[in-house]
Structure formats: structure tokens, C-alpha cells
Amino acid sequence: MVEQEQNLVIADWTGRYLGAGVLRESEYDQAIAVAQRLQHSGLVSSTEWIAMVRQANAALLMCAEGDWI
């Protein structure tokens, strides 16, 4: 049950922040803050948090490379 809840939380975060495939700096900051709160509350593990941060980093880079900022 806990793993299923974690999967739902991660899916929600991914859809909310990575759905467009790119993140502007303000969106990135918000995505990282939410991911950090999820990790601190125990809803995602440290390993999952690292994966979320990496995904957000990649989305921010996509934005920068595409001059979306």
C-alpha cells in the first residue's frame, strides 16, 4: 500500500511539473520545493527524490536550450 501511494505521489508530481517537458526557473524552484517536502514527509524515498531532482534538472536544461526563459 505504501509503495502504491508513493507511485501515485510521484505520478502526480511528474504530471504537474514535467507534463510540458520543460520547466522555467520559477517552475523548477517550485517543483524542487515540492519534491523536497514530499521527501521530508516520507512520501518519497531519498532515491526517488534524487530521481525527481534529476528529471527537473533535465526539464530546466531543455527550457534553457530552447530559449524558453
mmCIF file of the N, C-alpha and C atoms, coordinates in Angstrom:
data_MODEL
# 
_entry.id   MODEL 
# 
loop_
_atom_site.group_PDB 
_atom_site.id 
_atom_site.type_symbol 
_atom_site.label_atom_id 
_atom_site.label_alt_id 
_atom_site.label_comp_id 
_atom_site.label_asym_id 
_atom_site.label_entity_id 
_atom_site.label_seq_id 
_atom_site.pdbx_PDB_ins_code 
_atom_site.Cartn_x 
_atom_site.Cartn_y 
_atom_site.Cartn_z 
_atom_site.occupancy 
_atom_site.B_iso_or_equiv 
_atom_site.pdbx_formal_charge 
_atom_site.auth_seq_id 
_atom_site.auth_comp_id 
_atom_site.auth_asym_id 
_atom_site.auth_atom_id 
_atom_site.pdbx_PDB_model_num 
ATOM 1   N N  . MET A 1 1  ? 0.820  -1.195 0.000   1.00 0.00 ? 1  MET A N  1 
ATOM 2   C CA . MET A 1 1  ? 0.000  0.000  0.000   1.00 0.00 ? 1  MET A CA 1 
ATOM 3   C C  . MET A 1 1  ? 0.863  1.258  0.000   1.00 0.00 ? 1  MET A C  1 
ATOM 4   N N  . VAL A 1 2  ? 1.929  1.266  0.785   1.00 0.00 ? 2  VAL A N  1 
ATOM 5   C CA . VAL A 1 2  ? 2.813  2.433  0.849   1.00 0.00 ? 2  VAL A CA 1 
ATOM 6   C C  . VAL A 1 2  ? 3.462  2.670  -0.513  1.00 0.00 ? 2  VAL A C  1 
ATOM 7   N N  . GLU A 1 3  ? 3.916  1.606  -1.159  1.00 0.00 ? 3  GLU A N  1 
ATOM 8   C CA . GLU A 1 3  ? 4.551  1.745  -2.468  1.00 0.00 ? 3  GLU A CA 1 
ATOM 9   C C  . GLU A 1 3  ? 3.560  2.295  -3.496  1.00 0.00 ? 3  GLU A C  1 
ATOM 10  N N  . GLN A 1 4  ? 2.321  1.849  -3.427  1.00 0.00 ? 4  GLN A N  1 
ATOM 11  C CA . GLN A 1 4  ? 1.299  2.344  -4.349  1.00 0.00 ? 4  GLN A CA 1 
ATOM 12  C C  . GLN A 1 4  ? 1.054  3.841  -4.118  1.00 0.00 ? 4  GLN A C  1 
ATOM 13  N N  . GLU A 1 5  ? 1.013  4.248  -2.850  1.00 0.00 ? 5  GLU A N  1 
ATOM 14  C CA . GLU A 1 5  ? 0.828  5.664  -2.523  1.00 0.00 ? 5  GLU A CA 1 
ATOM 15  C C  . GLU A 1 5  ? 2.005  6.493  -3.035  1.00 0.00 ? 5  GLU A C  1 
ATOM 16  N N  . GLN A 1 6  ? 3.225  5.965  -2.867  1.00 0.00 ? 6  GLN A N  1 
ATOM 17  C CA . GLN A 1 6  ? 4.408  6.666  -3.363  1.00 0.00 ? 6  GLN A CA 1 
ATOM 18  C C  . GLN A 1 6  ? 4.346  6.819  -4.876  1.00 0.00 ? 6  GLN A C  1 
ATOM 19  N N  . ASN A 1 7  ? 3.921  5.759  -5.563  1.00 0.00 ? 7  ASN A N  1 
ATOM 20  C CA . ASN A 1 7  ? 3.813  5.818  -7.018  1.00 0.00 ? 7  ASN A CA 1 
ATOM 21  C C  . ASN A 1 7  ? 2.808  6.879  -7.457  1.00 0.00 ? 7  ASN A C  1 
ATOM 22  N N  . LEU A 1 8  ? 1.690  6.978  -6.738  1.00 0.00 ? 8  LEU A N  1 
ATOM 23  C CA . LEU A 1 8  ? 0.680  7.987  -7.065  1.00 0.00 ? 8  LEU A CA 1 
ATOM 24  C C  . LEU A 1 8  ? 1.209  9.398  -6.832  1.00 0.00 ? 8  LEU A C  1 
ATOM 25  N N  . VAL A 1 9  ? 1.932  9.582  -5.735  1.00 0.00 ? 9  VAL A N  1 
ATOM 26  C CA . VAL A 1 9  ? 2.507  10.896 -5.419  1.00 0.00 ? 9  VAL A CA 1 
ATOM 27  C C  . VAL A 1 9  ? 3.511  11.299 -6.493  1.00 0.00 ? 9  VAL A C  1 
ATOM 28  N N  . ILE A 1 10 ? 4.360  10.378 -6.889  1.00 0.00 ? 10 ILE A N  1 
ATOM 29  C CA . ILE A 1 10 ? 5.365  10.669 -7.913  1.00 0.00 ? 10 ILE A CA 1 
ATOM 30  C C  . ILE A 1 10 ? 4.693  10.937 -9.259  1.00 0.00 ? 10 ILE A C  1 
ATOM 31  N N  . ALA A 1 11 ? 3.678  10.147 -9.591  1.00 0.00 ? 11 ALA A N  1 
ATOM 32  C CA . ALA A 1 11 ? 2.953  10.364 -10.849 1.00 0.00 ? 11 ALA A CA 1 
ATOM 33  C C  . ALA A 1 11 ? 2.284  11.735 -10.864 1.00 0.00 ? 11 ALA A C  1 
ATOM 34  N N  . ASP A 1 12 ? 1.714  12.130 -9.741  1.00 0.00 ? 12 ASP A N  1 
ATOM 35  C CA . ASP A 1 12 ? 1.080  13.447 -9.647  1.00 0.00 ? 12 ASP A CA 1 
ATOM 36  C C  . ASP A 1 12 ? 2.118  14.551 -9.822  1.00 0.00 ? 12 ASP A C  1 
ATOM 37  N N  . TRP A 1 13 ? 3.241  14.434 -9.129  1.00 0.00 ? 13 TRP A N  1 
ATOM 38  C CA . TRP A 1 13 ? 4.313  15.429 -9.232  1.00 0.00 ? 13 TRP A CA 1 
ATOM 39  C C  . TRP A 1 13 ? 4.825  15.504 -10.667 1.00 0.00 ? 13 TRP A C  1 
ATOM 40  N N  . THR A 1 14 ? 5.035  14.352 -11.285 1.00 0.00 ? 14 THR A N  1 
ATOM 41  C CA . THR A 1 14 ? 5.539  14.308 -12.658 1.00 0.00 ? 14 THR A CA 1 
ATOM 42  C C  . THR A 1 14 ? 4.563  14.978 -13.618 1.00 0.00 ? 14 THR A C  1 
ATOM 43  N N  . GLY A 1 15 ? 3.293  14.653 -13.482 1.00 0.00 ? 15 GLY A N  1 
ATOM 44  C CA . GLY A 1 15 ? 2.291  15.261 -14.349 1.00 0.00 ? 15 GLY A CA 1 
ATOM 45  C C  . GLY A 1 15 ? 2.186  16.757 -14.163 1.00 0.00 ? 15 GLY A C  1 
ATOM 46  N N  . ARG A 1 16 ? 2.267  17.188 -12.933 1.00 0.00 ? 16 ARG A N  1 
ATOM 47  C CA . ARG A 1 16 ? 2.125  18.609 -12.614 1.00 0.00 ? 16 ARG A CA 1 
ATOM 48  C C  . ARG A 1 16 ? 3.321  19.428 -13.095 1.00 0.00 ? 16 ARG A C  1 
ATOM 49  N N  . TYR A 1 17 ? 4.524  18.919 -12.885 1.00 0.00 ? 17 TYR A N  1 
ATOM 50  C CA . TYR A 1 17 ? 5.710  19.724 -13.159 1.00 0.00 ? 17 TYR A CA 1 
ATOM 51  C C  . TYR A 1 17 ? 6.461  19.342 -14.432 1.00 0.00 ? 17 TYR A C  1 
ATOM 52  N N  . LEU A 1 18 ? 6.308  18.123 -14.896 1.00 0.00 ? 18 LEU A N  1 
ATOM 53  C CA . LEU A 1 18 ? 7.076  17.699 -16.059 1.00 0.00 ? 18 LEU A CA 1 
ATOM 54  C C  . LEU A 1 18 ? 6.204  17.416 -17.270 1.00 0.00 ? 18 LEU A C  1 
ATOM 55  N N  . GLY A 1 19 ? 4.924  17.662 -17.147 1.00 0.00 ? 19 GLY A N  1 
ATOM 56  C CA . GLY A 1 19 ? 3.988  17.363 -18.228 1.00 0.00 ? 19 GLY A CA 1 
ATOM 57  C C  . GLY A 1 19 ? 4.325  18.061 -19.534 1.00 0.00 ? 19 GLY A C  1 
ATOM 58  N N  . ALA A 1 20 ? 4.803  19.285 -19.459 1.00 0.00 ? 20 ALA A N  1 
ATOM 59  C CA . ALA A 1 20 ? 5.142  20.040 -20.669 1.00 0.00 ? 20 ALA A CA 1 
ATOM 60  C C  . ALA A 1 20 ? 6.526  19.685 -21.200 1.00 0.00 ? 20 ALA A C  1 
ATOM 61  N N  . GLY A 1 21 ? 7.318  18.988 -20.395 1.00 0.00 ? 21 GLY A N  1 
ATOM 62  C CA . GLY A 1 21 ? 8.655  18.590 -20.818 1.00 0.00 ? 21 GLY A CA 1 
ATOM 63  C C  . GLY A 1 21 ? 9.737  19.613 -20.549 1.00 0.00 ? 21 GLY A C  1 
ATOM 64  N N  . VAL A 1 22 ? 9.336  20.844 -20.242 1.00 0.00 ? 22 VAL A N  1 
ATOM 65  C CA . VAL A 1 22 ? 10.299 21.898 -19.925 1.00 0.00 ? 22 VAL A CA 1 
ATOM 66  C C  . VAL A 1 22 ? 9.837  22.634 -18.670 1.00 0.00 ? 22 VAL A C  1 
ATOM 67  N N  . LEU A 1 23 ? 10.796 23.191 -17.945 1.00 0.00 ? 23 LEU A N  1 
ATOM 68  C CA . LEU A 1 23 ? 10.492 23.990 -16.759 1.00 0.00 ? 23 LEU A CA 1 
ATOM 69  C C  . LEU A 1 23 ? 11.224 25.319 -16.839 1.00 0.00 ? 23 LEU A C  1 
ATOM 70  N N  . ARG A 1 24 ? 10.507 26.389 -16.606 1.00 0.00 ? 24 ARG A N  1 
ATOM 71  C CA . ARG A 1 24 ? 11.149 27.697 -16.428 1.00 0.00 ? 24 ARG A CA 1 
ATOM 72  C C  . ARG A 1 24 ? 11.722 27.724 -15.012 1.00 0.00 ? 24 ARG A C  1 
ATOM 73  N N  . GLU A 1 25 ? 12.575 28.692 -14.729 1.00 0.00 ? 25 GLU A N  1 
ATOM 74  C CA . GLU A 1 25 ? 13.242 28.725 -13.423 1.00 0.00 ? 25 GLU A CA 1 
ATOM 75  C C  . GLU A 1 25 ? 12.259 28.759 -12.262 1.00 0.00 ? 25 GLU A C  1 
ATOM 76  N N  . SER A 1 26 ? 11.223 29.558 -12.367 1.00 0.00 ? 26 SER A N  1 
ATOM 77  C CA . SER A 1 26 ? 10.247 29.645 -11.272 1.00 0.00 ? 26 SER A CA 1 
ATOM 78  C C  . SER A 1 26 ? 9.506  28.323 -11.086 1.00 0.00 ? 26 SER A C  1 
ATOM 79  N N  . GLU A 1 27 ? 9.196  27.659 -12.186 1.00 0.00 ? 27 GLU A N  1 
ATOM 80  C CA . GLU A 1 27 ? 8.532  26.352 -12.114 1.00 0.00 ? 27 GLU A CA 1 
ATOM 81  C C  . GLU A 1 27 ? 9.478  25.305 -11.534 1.00 0.00 ? 27 GLU A C  1 
ATOM 82  N N  . TYR A 1 28 ? 10.741 25.396 -11.927 1.00 0.00 ? 28 TYR A N  1 
ATOM 83  C CA . TYR A 1 28 ? 11.762 24.493 -11.401 1.00 0.00 ? 28 TYR A CA 1 
ATOM 84  C C  . TYR A 1 28 ? 11.878 24.644 -9.884  1.00 0.00 ? 28 TYR A C  1 
ATOM 85  N N  . ASP A 1 29 ? 11.955 25.889 -9.425  1.00 0.00 ? 29 ASP A N  1 
ATOM 86  C CA . ASP A 1 29 ? 12.064 26.143 -7.986  1.00 0.00 ? 29 ASP A CA 1 
ATOM 87  C C  . ASP A 1 29 ? 10.885 25.534 -7.237  1.00 0.00 ? 29 ASP A C  1 
ATOM 88  N N  . GLN A 1 30 ? 9.696  25.692 -7.789  1.00 0.00 ? 30 GLN A N  1 
ATOM 89  C CA . GLN A 1 30 ? 8.501  25.140 -7.154  1.00 0.00 ? 30 GLN A CA 1 
ATOM 90  C C  . GLN A 1 30 ? 8.536  23.611 -7.171  1.00 0.00 ? 30 GLN A C  1 
ATOM 91  N N  . ALA A 1 31 ? 8.929  23.023 -8.292  1.00 0.00 ? 31 ALA A N  1 
ATOM 92  C CA . ALA A 1 31 ? 8.995  21.566 -8.402  1.00 0.00 ? 31 ALA A CA 1 
ATOM 93  C C  . ALA A 1 31 ? 9.979  20.982 -7.392  1.00 0.00 ? 31 ALA A C  1 
ATOM 94  N N  . ILE A 1 32 ? 11.127 21.619 -7.249  1.00 0.00 ? 32 ILE A N  1 
ATOM 95  C CA . ILE A 1 32 ? 12.139 21.143 -6.302  1.00 0.00 ? 32 ILE A CA 1 
ATOM 96  C C  . ILE A 1 32 ? 11.645 21.290 -4.870  1.00 0.00 ? 32 ILE A C  1 
ATOM 97  N N  . ALA A 1 33 ? 11.003 22.401 -4.559  1.00 0.00 ? 33 ALA A N  1 
ATOM 98  C CA . ALA A 1 33 ? 10.483 22.613 -3.202  1.00 0.00 ? 33 ALA A CA 1 
ATOM 99  C C  . ALA A 1 33 ? 9.433  21.569 -2.851  1.00 0.00 ? 33 ALA A C  1 
ATOM 100 N N  . VAL A 1 34 ? 8.541  21.273 -3.782  1.00 0.00 ? 34 VAL A N  1 
ATOM 101 C CA . VAL A 1 34 ? 7.508  20.262 -3.526  1.00 0.00 ? 34 VAL A CA 1 
ATOM 102 C C  . VAL A 1 34 ? 8.150  18.888 -3.376  1.00 0.00 ? 34 VAL A C  1 
ATOM 103 N N  . ALA A 1 35 ? 9.101  18.559 -4.236  1.00 0.00 ? 35 ALA A N  1 
ATOM 104 C CA . ALA A 1 35 ? 9.787  17.266 -4.138  1.00 0.00 ? 35 ALA A CA 1 
ATOM 105 C C  . ALA A 1 35 ? 10.492 17.130 -2.792  1.00 0.00 ? 35 ALA A C  1 
ATOM 106 N N  . GLN A 1 36 ? 11.094 18.213 -2.334  1.00 0.00 ? 36 GLN A N  1 
ATOM 107 C CA . GLN A 1 36 ? 11.786 18.186 -1.047  1.00 0.00 ? 36 GLN A CA 1 
ATOM 108 C C  . GLN A 1 36 ? 10.796 17.966 0.098   1.00 0.00 ? 36 GLN A C  1 
ATOM 109 N N  . ARG A 1 37 ? 9.648  18.632 0.037   1.00 0.00 ? 37 ARG A N  1 
ATOM 110 C CA . ARG A 1 37 ? 8.625  18.427 1.073   1.00 0.00 ? 37 ARG A CA 1 
ATOM 111 C C  . ARG A 1 37 ? 8.116  16.989 1.067   1.00 0.00 ? 37 ARG A C  1 
ATOM 112 N N  . LEU A 1 38 ? 7.948  16.417 -0.115  1.00 0.00 ? 38 LEU A N  1 
ATOM 113 C CA . LEU A 1 38 ? 7.497  15.026 -0.211  1.00 0.00 ? 38 LEU A CA 1 
ATOM 114 C C  . LEU A 1 38 ? 8.526  14.082 0.405   1.00 0.00 ? 38 LEU A C  1 
ATOM 115 N N  . GLN A 1 39 ? 9.797  14.360 0.167   1.00 0.00 ? 39 GLN A N  1 
ATOM 116 C CA . GLN A 1 39 ? 10.861 13.518 0.729   1.00 0.00 ? 39 GLN A CA 1 
ATOM 117 C C  . GLN A 1 39 ? 10.920 13.664 2.241   1.00 0.00 ? 39 GLN A C  1 
ATOM 118 N N  . HIS A 1 40 ? 10.834 14.886 2.735   1.00 0.00 ? 40 HIS A N  1 
ATOM 119 C CA . HIS A 1 40 ? 10.893 15.116 4.182   1.00 0.00 ? 40 HIS A CA 1 
ATOM 120 C C  . HIS A 1 40 ? 9.686  14.533 4.908   1.00 0.00 ? 40 HIS A C  1 
ATOM 121 N N  . SER A 1 41 ? 8.555  14.482 4.236   1.00 0.00 ? 41 SER A N  1 
ATOM 122 C CA . SER A 1 41 ? 7.350  13.926 4.860   1.00 0.00 ? 41 SER A CA 1 
ATOM 123 C C  . SER A 1 41 ? 7.310  12.407 4.771   1.00 0.00 ? 41 SER A C  1 
ATOM 124 N N  . GLY A 1 42 ? 8.265  11.820 4.054   1.00 0.00 ? 42 GLY A N  1 
ATOM 125 C CA . GLY A 1 42 ? 8.327  10.370 3.947   1.00 0.00 ? 42 GLY A CA 1 
ATOM 126 C C  . GLY A 1 42 ? 7.478  9.791  2.825   1.00 0.00 ? 42 GLY A C  1 
ATOM 127 N N  . LEU A 1 43 ? 6.892  10.643 2.008   1.00 0.00 ? 43 LEU A N  1 
ATOM 128 C CA . LEU A 1 43 ? 6.060  10.151 0.913   1.00 0.00 ? 43 LEU A CA 1 
ATOM 129 C C  . LEU A 1 43 ? 6.882  9.640  -0.263  1.00 0.00 ? 43 LEU A C  1 
ATOM 130 N N  . VAL A 1 44 ? 8.134  10.090 -0.368  1.00 0.00 ? 44 VAL A N  1 
ATOM 131 C CA . VAL A 1 44 ? 9.059  9.541  -1.355  1.00 0.00 ? 44 VAL A CA 1 
ATOM 132 C C  . VAL A 1 44 ? 10.391 9.281  -0.666  1.00 0.00 ? 44 VAL A C  1 
ATOM 133 N N  . SER A 1 45 ? 11.083 8.274  -1.134  1.00 0.00 ? 45 SER A N  1 
ATOM 134 C CA . SER A 1 45 ? 12.382 7.927  -0.550  1.00 0.00 ? 45 SER A CA 1 
ATOM 135 C C  . SER A 1 45 ? 13.457 8.883  -1.062  1.00 0.00 ? 45 SER A C  1 
ATOM 136 N N  . SER A 1 46 ? 14.612 8.809  -0.451  1.00 0.00 ? 46 SER A N  1 
ATOM 137 C CA . SER A 1 46 ? 15.741 9.636  -0.894  1.00 0.00 ? 46 SER A CA 1 
ATOM 138 C C  . SER A 1 46 ? 16.117 9.312  -2.334  1.00 0.00 ? 46 SER A C  1 
ATOM 139 N N  . THR A 1 47 ? 16.084 8.045  -2.678  1.00 0.00 ? 47 THR A N  1 
ATOM 140 C CA . THR A 1 47 ? 16.401 7.623  -4.045  1.00 0.00 ? 47 THR A CA 1 
ATOM 141 C C  . THR A 1 47 ? 15.395 8.191  -5.032  1.00 0.00 ? 47 THR A C  1 
ATOM 142 N N  . GLU A 1 48 ? 14.121 8.137  -4.674  1.00 0.00 ? 48 GLU A N  1 
ATOM 143 C CA . GLU A 1 48 ? 13.082 8.691  -5.546  1.00 0.00 ? 48 GLU A CA 1 
ATOM 144 C C  . GLU A 1 48 ? 13.221 10.207 -5.652  1.00 0.00 ? 48 GLU A C  1 
ATOM 145 N N  . TRP A 1 49 ? 13.564 10.849 -4.545  1.00 0.00 ? 49 TRP A N  1 
ATOM 146 C CA . TRP A 1 49 ? 13.758 12.300 -4.554  1.00 0.00 ? 49 TRP A CA 1 
ATOM 147 C C  . TRP A 1 49 ? 14.886 12.689 -5.504  1.00 0.00 ? 49 TRP A C  1 
ATOM 148 N N  . ILE A 1 50 ? 15.982 11.949 -5.460  1.00 0.00 ? 50 ILE A N  1 
ATOM 149 C CA . ILE A 1 50 ? 17.107 12.219 -6.359  1.00 0.00 ? 50 ILE A CA 1 
ATOM 150 C C  . ILE A 1 50 ? 16.663 12.087 -7.812  1.00 0.00 ? 50 ILE A C  1 
ATOM 151 N N  . ALA A 1 51 ? 15.875 11.067 -8.112  1.00 0.00 ? 51 ALA A N  1 
ATOM 152 C CA . ALA A 1 51 ? 15.373 10.884 -9.477  1.00 0.00 ? 51 ALA A CA 1 
ATOM 153 C C  . ALA A 1 51 ? 14.480 12.055 -9.891  1.00 0.00 ? 51 ALA A C  1 
ATOM 154 N N  . MET A 1 52 ? 13.658 12.534 -8.972  1.00 0.00 ? 52 MET A N  1 
ATOM 155 C CA . MET A 1 52 ? 12.783 13.671 -9.259  1.00 0.00 ? 52 MET A CA 1 
ATOM 156 C C  . MET A 1 52 ? 13.605 14.927 -9.546  1.00 0.00 ? 52 MET A C  1 
ATOM 157 N N  . VAL A 1 53 ? 14.639 15.153 -8.754  1.00 0.00 ? 53 VAL A N  1 
ATOM 158 C CA . VAL A 1 53 ? 15.508 16.318 -8.957  1.00 0.00 ? 53 VAL A CA 1 
ATOM 159 C C  . VAL A 1 53 ? 16.214 16.219 -10.305 1.00 0.00 ? 53 VAL A C  1 
ATOM 160 N N  . ARG A 1 54 ? 16.675 15.042 -10.649 1.00 0.00 ? 54 ARG A N  1 
ATOM 161 C CA . ARG A 1 54 ? 17.343 14.864 -11.944 1.00 0.00 ? 54 ARG A CA 1 
ATOM 162 C C  . ARG A 1 54 ? 16.385 15.147 -13.099 1.00 0.00 ? 54 ARG A C  1 
ATOM 163 N N  . GLN A 1 55 ? 15.149 14.683 -12.968 1.00 0.00 ? 55 GLN A N  1 
ATOM 164 C CA . GLN A 1 55 ? 14.153 14.942 -14.017 1.00 0.00 ? 55 GLN A CA 1 
ATOM 165 C C  . GLN A 1 55 ? 13.866 16.437 -14.131 1.00 0.00 ? 55 GLN A C  1 
ATOM 166 N N  . ALA A 1 56 ? 13.753 17.106 -12.999 1.00 0.00 ? 56 ALA A N  1 
ATOM 167 C CA . ALA A 1 56 ? 13.515 18.554 -13.011 1.00 0.00 ? 56 ALA A CA 1 
ATOM 168 C C  . ALA A 1 56 ? 14.713 19.285 -13.615 1.00 0.00 ? 56 ALA A C  1 
ATOM 169 N N  . ASN A 1 57 ? 15.919 18.849 -13.284 1.00 0.00 ? 57 ASN A N  1 
ATOM 170 C CA . ASN A 1 57 ? 17.126 19.453 -13.861 1.00 0.00 ? 57 ASN A CA 1 
ATOM 171 C C  . ASN A 1 57 ? 17.115 19.330 -15.381 1.00 0.00 ? 57 ASN A C  1 
ATOM 172 N N  . ALA A 1 58 ? 16.765 18.145 -15.867 1.00 0.00 ? 58 ALA A N  1 
ATOM 173 C CA . ALA A 1 58 ? 16.718 17.920 -17.315 1.00 0.00 ? 58 ALA A CA 1 
ATOM 174 C C  . ALA A 1 58 ? 15.672 18.819 -17.969 1.00 0.00 ? 58 ALA A C  1 
ATOM 175 N N  . ALA A 1 59 ? 14.528 18.974 -17.329 1.00 0.00 ? 59 ALA A N  1 
ATOM 176 C CA . ALA A 1 59 ? 13.469 19.827 -17.878 1.00 0.00 ? 59 ALA A CA 1 
ATOM 177 C C  . ALA A 1 59 ? 13.896 21.292 -17.884 1.00 0.00 ? 59 ALA A C  1 
ATOM 178 N N  . LEU A 1 60 ? 14.630 21.715 -16.874 1.00 0.00 ? 60 LEU A N  1 
ATOM 179 C CA . LEU A 1 60 ? 15.141 23.087 -16.836 1.00 0.00 ? 60 LEU A CA 1 
ATOM 180 C C  . LEU A 1 60 ? 16.154 23.304 -17.955 1.00 0.00 ? 60 LEU A C  1 
ATOM 181 N N  . LEU A 1 61 ? 17.019 22.329 -18.169 1.00 0.00 ? 61 LEU A N  1 
ATOM 182 C CA . LEU A 1 61 ? 18.003 22.439 -19.247 1.00 0.00 ? 61 LEU A CA 1 
ATOM 183 C C  . LEU A 1 61 ? 17.326 22.500 -20.609 1.00 0.00 ? 61 LEU A C  1 
ATOM 184 N N  . MET A 1 62 ? 16.257 21.736 -20.780 1.00 0.00 ? 62 MET A N  1 
ATOM 185 C CA . MET A 1 62 ? 15.511 21.770 -22.042 1.00 0.00 ? 62 MET A CA 1 
ATOM 186 C C  . MET A 1 62 ? 14.960 23.167 -22.280 1.00 0.00 ? 62 MET A C  1 
ATOM 187 N N  . CYS A 1 63 ? 14.495 23.790 -21.226 1.00 0.00 ? 63 CYS A N  1 
ATOM 188 C CA . CYS A 1 63 ? 13.966 25.151 -21.330 1.00 0.00 ? 63 CYS A CA 1 
ATOM 189 C C  . CYS A 1 63 ? 15.080 26.115 -21.718 1.00 0.00 ? 63 CYS A C  1 
ATOM 190 N N  . ALA A 1 64 ? 16.213 26.009 -21.072 1.00 0.00 ? 64 ALA A N  1 
ATOM 191 C CA . ALA A 1 64 ? 17.340 26.903 -21.342 1.00 0.00 ? 64 ALA A CA 1 
ATOM 192 C C  . ALA A 1 64 ? 17.861 26.712 -22.764 1.00 0.00 ? 64 ALA A C  1 
ATOM 193 N N  . GLU A 1 65 ? 17.940 25.473 -23.209 1.00 0.00 ? 65 GLU A N  1 
ATOM 194 C CA . GLU A 1 65 ? 18.438 25.193 -24.554 1.00 0.00 ? 65 GLU A CA 1 
ATOM 195 C C  . GLU A 1 65 ? 17.463 25.665 -25.624 1.00 0.00 ? 65 GLU A C  1 
ATOM 196 N N  . GLY A 1 66 ? 16.184 25.688 -25.278 1.00 0.00 ? 66 GLY A N  1 
ATOM 197 C CA . GLY A 1 66 ? 15.180 26.134 -26.232 1.00 0.00 ? 66 GLY A CA 1 
ATOM 198 C C  . GLY A 1 66 ? 14.862 27.606 -26.109 1.00 0.00 ? 66 GLY A C  1 
ATOM 199 N N  . ASP A 1 67 ? 15.601 28.298 -25.256 1.00 0.00 ? 67 ASP A N  1 
ATOM 200 C CA . ASP A 1 67 ? 15.376 29.731 -25.017 1.00 0.00 ? 67 ASP A CA 1 
ATOM 201 C C  . ASP A 1 67 ? 13.943 30.029 -24.596 1.00 0.00 ? 67 ASP A C  1 
ATOM 202 N N  . TRP A 1 68 ? 13.397 29.185 -23.735 1.00 0.00 ? 68 TRP A N  1 
ATOM 203 C CA . TRP A 1 68 ? 12.038 29.372 -23.227 1.00 0.00 ? 68 TRP A CA 1 
ATOM 204 C C  . TRP A 1 68 ? 12.008 30.385 -22.098 1.00 0.00 ? 68 TRP A C  1 
ATOM 205 N N  . ILE A 1 69 ? 13.150 30.650 -21.494 1.00 0.00 ? 69 ILE A N  1 
ATOM 206 C CA . ILE A 1 69 ? 13.213 31.519 -20.311 1.00 0.00 ? 69 ILE A CA 1 
ATOM 207 C C  . ILE A 1 69 ? 12.928 32.957 -20.700 1.00 0.00 ? 69 ILE A C  1 
# 
